[in-house]
Amino acid sequence: MSASILILGARSDIARACAHRYAREGHAVQLAARDPETLEDDATDLRLRYGVGVTVHGFDVLETDGFAAFLDGLPVLPEVALCAIGVMGDQHESQVDPAAATVVLRSNFEGPALVLGLLAERFKARGRGTIIGISSVAGDRGRASNYVYGAAKAGFSAFLSGLRNRFAGTGVAVITVKPGFVATRMTEDLDLNPRLTATPDAVADAIWTAQTKRRDVIYVKKIWALIMFIIRALPERIFKKTRL
Amino acid sequence: MQLSGWGRYPRVDGQLDAPRDAKALAALIGTAPLIARGMGRAYGDSAVGKTTVSMRHFNRMIAFDGENGQLVAEAGVTLGEIVDSFLPRGWFLSVTPGTQFVSLGGAIAADVHGKNHHSEGSFGRYVDWIDLIGAEGQITRCSRTDNADLFHWTLGGMGLTGIVLRAAIRLKRVESGWIRQTTIPARNLDEALDAFEDTYSATYSMAWIDCLATGDTMGRSIVMNGEHAGRADLPSDRRAHPFDMPRHGRRRVPFDFPGFVLNPLSVRLFNAAYYQKGLRTPSTGLVGWGPFFYPLDAIRDWNRIYGRKGFMQFQAVLPMESHAEGLRAVLAAIARTRAGSFLAVLKRFGAQDSRLSFPMEGYTLALDFPVNRRSLALMPELDRITADHGGRFYLAKDSRMSAETLRRTDPRWAAFAQFRHESGLASRFASAQSERLGV
């Protein structure tokens, strides 16, 4: 039987690139997102290109009560589970509107953490599996420009770190991905420095490599590891005066 | 932002949109004259306009019929992706140009040709139907039987009849990913032309030609023919996996070469070395599909060799009868100005029966020139020689021809312009090239 990957948030550009990357390696693909019918064109494309099995599934990251049933409904418990769900939100709106902030916090932290937590239990029962969470450099240190999103991603990174710690030495691997800037729908209208910006395909390649080389935490472009090292190392009394 | 084609000349200021679905794409129609852009591999300004629509998000394959080889795909799918997906299952492109980094939509719009034009025609021959977004944003399916007029103007119509959204093409069956290549050195133009005529029955043929050789060696060439290798043609250790290829190193041109790197001496040395290498190559052998069809694809960003100012390609076809005289006149003009080209390609075309496509029975010559004063002075002279010999030009390569030259050499475009006008397409779809050429 061939390996399979579950992709949560399958409509995002990074998720689509990962679906191609894993399908090219012969993985069957389970695509999950809200409105699963919108995934059918991608499913057909993947089947045609790579000759792999592809299924589509409805999944709403805010419906935590439905997570167990969602996992029960998958055709097979996958070898790999990747969560690419991310909602940037609008920082100003999140500051003044608790409802808006709640969506950002739940979509980036609560939902992804809880569903991957349930998957981890099932992987543990089986004795193997890989969990891949797409977190963010924004979670490495809270900044004025996006700290609601950043706080959610920080929580998600901490949750993944805890899972990894718990399962160290078992057959369950946990990988945290911090992509940095990526040229996607989310960033289409931003003016990003091309030297700091990865393509979705580069993110997918980095994730595949991280899995095959059994990495724990990766930055997609190496320079981000350096940038975030410096940002994390700045003393708070200096950092608080910066406008990054 | 500034946009240009593969030659990086000319650069045109304009807006670039990248819609994600057909609805968003249709909504752009009528806001301004548009031109669709695939991989940006047209050399000049064919896929560059005031408002350019990138088709990169339309990159899904839709259906494949394993009986008749019909593939349905969105316009932004590249020919290379088609090879990657279907060669392992025994299917190859019926026609492919010299790079795999072109989109399906671009291949249709330029009605591209390959090394098998003389034997198997151009890309359009293998297109079953096209879904085109028209002047009102509507989707029209056109084929040889439905909306045939639109279909025939779209093959080679340079994206000016609407935006290709998806299309159905036929792939061909092959037994392996290997080509049986035969190499024939030719000491001058006459020998090269003789070699093409003597080996006309070959499926694939083309020649690299030294455009700087003069006198007795003018037009010296390495003529290369090829056939898809059958399983039985392969060495025994490859027969079990006839589509597996050894990995080829990929190189990349890391920066723009300064202008002085390409000078008459370096180009002459390169050409002489290439010819000598051709003489040493065994006359027959097996070559993988990559090096055979796409030798330059192994060097990413090779257009940077020509430096920041970019380069132009001259590609014309000369009809039978006047071709030898015309080619000689072109080569003499190039050698005289010493505006030599690294890569010059000579190729025999067969008959072409489509309405607007570039090829016609005869010989086509393609040459790259760095953008500089010497080249810019030479090109109109080459245009004139081509026109005097009844030839015409390939718009997918053109970046600087005059409207007058197009009118004189290719009256079909006047009829095309009239069709565009009458169908309400002229105000909706336009490229920098179509405006320059008045079509």
Boltz contact constraints between the chains, C-beta under 6 A:
constraints:
  - contact:
      token1: [A, 41]
      token2: [B, 60]
      max_distance: 6.0
  - contact:
      token1: [A, 45]
      token2: [B, 60]
      max_distance: 6.0
  - contact:
      token1: [A, 45]
      token2: [B, 61]
      max_distance: 6.0
  - contact:
      token1: [A, 48]
      token2: [B, 61]
      max_distance: 6.0
  - contact:
      token1: [A, 48]
      token2: [B, 64]
      max_distance: 6.0
  - contact:
      token1: [A, 49]
      token2: [B, 61]
      max_distance: 6.0
  - contact:
      token1: [A, 49]
      token2: [B, 85]
      max_distance: 6.0
